Amino acid sequence: METKVKKLSLEPYKGTRDFYPQDQFVQNYIFSVWRKVAESYGYLEYGASILEETGLYRAKSGEEIVNEQTYSFTDRGGRDVTIRPEMTPTVARMVAQKRKELTFPLRWYSIPNLFRYERPQRGRLREHWQLNCDMFGVDSIDADVEMISLAYDMMKAFGAKDGQFEIRINSRKLMNALWKYHYRLDDQQAYKMQKLIDKKDKITNFQEQADEICGFPFEFVKSEGIVEISAQQPFIKDGSYQFYQVVQKLNKAGIKNVVPDVTLMRGFDYYTGIVFEMYDTNPKNPRALFGGGRYDDLVGIFGVEKISGIGFGWGDVTTRDFLETYNLLPEYKPLIQLYIAHLDGYVEDANKLAHYIREQGINVEVDLTDRQVSKQVKTADKEKIPFVLVVGEEEVKSQKYKVKSLAKSEEKLLEKGQISEFVKR
């Protein structure tokens, strides 16, 4: 009896993407901007395996994240393994492991791909790439200011204007002081309120739940005046003054689109001080472009001495959405600079010429078909390769070649030693 073979899908796995050359061009552009600006601040690139022991995420993120949002499995050795959903626990592990050998402060960055099992939607997929920038070993607020300034300069490097994005900022210490002095909540009530506020956009009865937790009608403190409140007693003694200082320093640095936001939580279990997120001001993109904050206790989960840390994660999906919204994507240009076509019987001569030109630093593609020259040239035009030349009997004898600019429809007769310089111009 003949078994029916299930037809394989042509689509990528749900929530992931294929990157055809033009898509990869955009992805490489995003990565190149991230790398250039991060390295200009002195950040060094690191990397790690995509697999971690599941216990790492249980310790850092909790059972809920592990059970509902990760790709976890038991390997053949009986170990519980997770495909990384984020990079920060990994970098904390790396720092903890080599803490006696490393020189602090550390400025590190990476661009890993991450996996989370969640419902795909605009701005969020099951697999994405993310820039992670982290600084370890600096307790002062200058680290907070630098981290936000770094992200701001990356936005400017993409061509964004101040009015197109805003940096929302809050503080764990400030909120703890608000729960204590303004709302008069105990620790348990404060914790429940933080969790509730963190998911306020996903629930319909926020006010009802907030009133029940507090025991009175809950009303948010106005974000517009929170900077001034953080600079007053008794908030100063609880460290809230740092919030005021960070905002003032960012303003002095020329970063004017900083927006205090008391509803910004970012989970808060993980953070110890300043937290921040960058938002597109266009309603088409309601998601945060990136988020981060200070996490001075994270390295300590490995049972070693605490090392202060601060960082952010910035996804490629939301970045591309932003760049498309404001027409900031670069025009596609292939890396191939010269296409060599040939008459029948002259492919070996074409390859010899290509080898010579490649040694001059030019990317060359040789047509390996026996098609008509016009069709070979049409391929070069379709691939948007800027220059093309044809190798035939006349060219081999004279060692001179007509190099044509497809964009300008101009051509020039050149000796092979002149070709690379002409293409580079």
N, C-alpha and C positions, 0 to 999 in steps of 0.2 A: 504493500500500500504506500502510495506516494505521500510524503509528509509536506505539508504546506509551509514554506519558509516565509516568516514575517518580513514584510518589506521594511527596510531600514529608512529611518526618517532623514530628510535632508536638512532639518533644522538643528541648530545647536541645542544643548541641554537647556531647559527652561531657566531663565534668569541669567544666562551667560551670553556672550557675544562672540561672533567671528570677526576677525580684523582683516579685511581685505586691504591691499596696499594703500589705498587712499585713507581708509580708517586708521591704519597703522601710522600713516604719516601724521595725522592729527594727534594720535596718542604719543608718538615720539616728540612732537612739538610741545605738548603739555609737560612731559617728563623733562625736556630740555630746559624749559623755563624754571621749573621747580629746582632742578639741579644747579643751574647757573646762579640763582639767587641764594640758595642755601649755602653753596660753596663760597659765595662772596662774603657771607657772614662767618666763615670759618667752620662750617659743619662738614663732617666727614661721613662718607657713605659706608654702611654696614649691611650685612645680609644674614639670613638664617634659613633653616629648613621650614617648609610649609607645614610640617607635622610637629605637634607638641603633645606631651602627655596631657590627657584630659583634666587631670587634677590641677594643673596650672590655672585653667579657666574657672574651675570650681572655686579655687581659693580667691581669685581676683574678681570674677564676675557673678558667681553664684550659680546654684543649681538650675534656676529658671532659664538662664541664658543657655547653659549647656544642654538642657533637656529639650528646649524648644527651638533654638536658633543655630545650632552647630551641626556640622557633619562629623559625627563621632562614630567610632567603631572599635572593635577588638581585633588586634592584629594576630598573626599566626603564632606569636609568642605569648598570647594571652594578655597583652598590655592594652589598656584603654588609651586610644589615640584620637586626637581631634585635628581636622584641617583648620588652620588658624582663622579665626573670625576677626582678629585684630592683632596688632603688632606690639603694643605697649607691654603686655606681660612678658613677651619674648625678650625685648630689650632690657627690661628690668632683671630678668633671669641672667642675661649675659653680663650685665653690670655687676650683679651680685657675685657671679662666678669668678670674675677677674678683678674684683674691687681692690685687691692688694697690689695689683700690677698696673692698673690704669692710672693715668694722670688726670686729676680733676682741676677745673671743671671740664666735663665732656660735652661736646656739641656733636651730635650724631644725626644722620638722616637715612631713610630708606624708602623705597617705593615698591612694597610687596603687593602681591595679589591676595585678596582675602575672600573668605566664603562664609555666608550666613544663609541659613534656610529660612527665608521669609517671602512674603508675597511680593513679586516683582511689580514695580510701579515707576512712574516718572521720578528720576533722581535716585532710585534705589533698585539694585539688582541682587541676585544671589552671589555673583562674583563681581568684584571690582578691584581696581588698583588704587592705592592710597599713599600719598606722601605722608610720612611720619617724621617730624622734627622733634628732637628731645634734647634737653639740657639737664645734666646732673651735676650736683655739687655746688650750686649757688643758692643761698638762702634769701638774698636780698630781692627786692621788687624790681631791680634792674633786669633780672632774668625774665620776669613777667612782661616788662616793657619791651625787651628785645624780641621775645617770642611773637608778640602781637605785631611789632614793627616789621619783623621778617615776613609774616603773612601779608601784611599791608603792601610791602614792597613787591611781593610776588603778584598781587593783584594789579599793581601799577605796571609791572613788567608785561602782563598780558594785554595792557592797553586800557584797563578799566578806569573809569572816572569816579571821583568820590561819590557823586550822586547816584551811582549805579549799585553801590553796595554799602552795607553798614556793619560795624563790629559791635555785637551785643555783649555786654560784660556784666558779671555778677561776682559774688564772693561767698564762699562757704562760711567764712568767719563772720561776714556781715549778716548773713541770714540767721546764723546761730544767735547773734546778738539781737536781731529783730524778734525772733521767737521768744527770747528771754525777757527783753526790756519793753518791747512795744506790745506784743501779743500776750505776754505772761503765760506762755505754754511750758509744760514740763518737757523733759527729754523725749518721752514716748509720743506725746502729741506732736512735737516738732518733727520727729522722724516721719510720722504718718503724713503730716502736711507736706513735707518735702517730696515724698513718694507720690502723693496725690497731685501736686502741682506739676510734677514731671510728666504726668500723663493726662493733663487737663484737656488737651486738644483731642483726646481719643475717647473721652467719656461725655455723656450728656447731662449728668446730674452732679457736676463739680460743686456747685454752690451748696447743694443739700449735704453732700459728704463733708465739705469743709466746715460747715456750721456744726455738724454733728461731732467732728473731731475736736473743734475748738470749744464747743459749749456756748457759743455766742455767734451772732451774724458776722461771718468773716468778710473782710474787705482788704484788698491789696493796698499796701503802702504805695503811694505814687512814685513811680520810677524816676520821674523828673527831678525830685528833690532828694533822692537817696544819696547822692554824692555828698551833699552838705550834711545830711544826717550822720553819715559815716565819719565825719570829722568832728563830731561833738561827743561830749561825755554822756552816758558811760560807755559809748561804743569804742572809744579810743583804747581803753584798757583791754578790750577783747580782741584787738588786732584789726578792727574794721577800718582803722585809719589808713591801712595799706590800700584799701579800695580807692579812697580819695587820692592818695599819692599816685597810684598807677594812672588814674584818669587824667590827673593834672600833668604828669610827665608825658603821656601820649599827646595831649593837646599842645604842649610845648614843642614836641617833636614834629608838629605839623599834621598830626593825624586827627582830623576834626570830626570824622564820621563815627565816633565812638558813642554808643547808645547804652546807658545803664538800663538793666532789665531785671527786676526782682523775680520774674517768673522763670528765669533761665536756671535750670537745675543740673542738667547733664548727669542725672543719677545721683550725684553728690556723695554716695558711699565711697567713691573712688578718689574724690578730690579733697584737698585740705585747705585751699585758699581761693585765689582768683580762678574763675571759669569764663570762657568766652566762646562765641560762635560768630561766624560771618554769614550774613544773609544778602541775597540778591534783593534789591528793592523793587524789582519787577514782579507783579503778582503771578506771572506765568511760572515762576520758579519759587514756590513757597518753602522749599527745603533749605536747610543750612548748607553752605558750601563746605564748611569745615568747622571743627570744634576742638576744644582742648582746655587745659588748665593745669593747676599745680597739684602734684600728687606726691607729697613728701614721705608718705608711709609705704609706698608700693614695694620698694626694694626690701623692706623689712619683712614682707610675707615669707621670705625664704629663710627666716631665722637668723639673719645677719644684722649688723648695725644699720640704722636708717641712713639713707642718702637722699637729700632733697632732689626733687625732679619736677620738671615742667615740660609740657609738649603739646602738640596738636596733631590731628589726623585730617587729611584733606583728600576727598575722593575724586577720581577721574570722571565719574558719571555726571556729577553736579557741575564740575568744572566745564565739561564740554557743553552742557545745557546752557550755562552762563555765556560762554563764548559765542555760541550760535545765536542766542537771544540778541546780543549786541553787535553781531557781525564782526567778531574779533578773531575768527578762525583764519589762519594763513591760507593763501592760495596753494593748491596742491602742486608740488614740483617733484618729479621723480629724481631719484639719486643718479640714474643713468644719464650721462651727459652727451654721449655720442653713440649713434647706431650705425653699424657697418653692414651695408647690403652688398651683394655680389652677383656677378653673372655666373651662369652654370659652369662648374669646373674650377672656380676660383675661391672656394671656401677655405682651403688651406692658406692661401695668400691673405685672405681676410683675417684669419686667426693670427697669423704672424704679425700683421700690422696692429691688430688689437693688443697683442701682448706687448709690443713696443710702446704703444700709447699709454697702456695701463701703468707701465714703469714710470711714466711722467706724471702720475697722480690723477689720471682721468678714468672715470668709470665708463666702460665700453661694453655694449651688447652686440654680439654678432648674430645675424640671421643664419640659421642652420638649415633652412628649407631650400627647395629648388624652385620656388615660386618665381613669377615674373618680378623684375626689379620694382616696378610700380606698386605691386602689392606689398613688397618688403618695406618700401618707403611709407606706404599707408599705415603699416603696423607701427612704425616709429612715430608717426603723427598722432595715431590713436593713443599711444602710450605717453604722449606729451614730452617726448625726448627732444631736446632743443636742436641738436645737430645730427646730420646724417651725411654719409659719403658712400660711394659705390666703388667696389674693386672689380676690375675686369682686365682684359688683355692690355688695353692702352695704359692703364694706371700702373700695372706691374712693370711694363717696359720703361715708362718714363719716370716712375717713382714719384709722380705728382698726382694729387687727388683733389677733386672738387668737393669742398666741404660746404654743405648748405645749411643755412639757418632756417628751420621750418617756420619759426615765428615771424621772421622778417622777409621770408622768401628771397633771400640773397645767398649767393654762393661765391666762394673764392678758391682759386687754384693754389694749392700749397704743397710744399715738400713735406715729407712725413715728420721732419724735425720741427716744423712750424705748426703742426696741427694742435698740439696740446696747448700752446700759448694762445692760439686763436679761440679755442673752446673755453678757456679759462676767463677770457676777458668779459 
